Amino acid sequence: MHPEILRLMNAQRGHEMRTRAHQARLVKMIRSARRGHHRPDEADEFVLPPIPDYVDGTFHTDGTGQAPVAQRAA
């Protein structure tokens, strides 16, 4: 068979296979959406663990941004 005809046949087959793959991907997305597997409004939220304020792992709780005077003197 002539090389140019083979090239055209391969190009046509490649295009058909890409089209079928795209259609299959669309069907999969539609089925997933119908089943409710992908719900962006109910996405898991990232929870940041609390970070200690001091090196020893304690947390500052009075809300003023400074340690109480009794603790600073100690």
Secondary structure, DSSP 8 states (H G I E B T S, - for coil): --HHHHHHHHHHHHHHHHHHHHHHHHHHHHHHHHHT---GGG----------SSTTS----SSSSS--HHHHH-
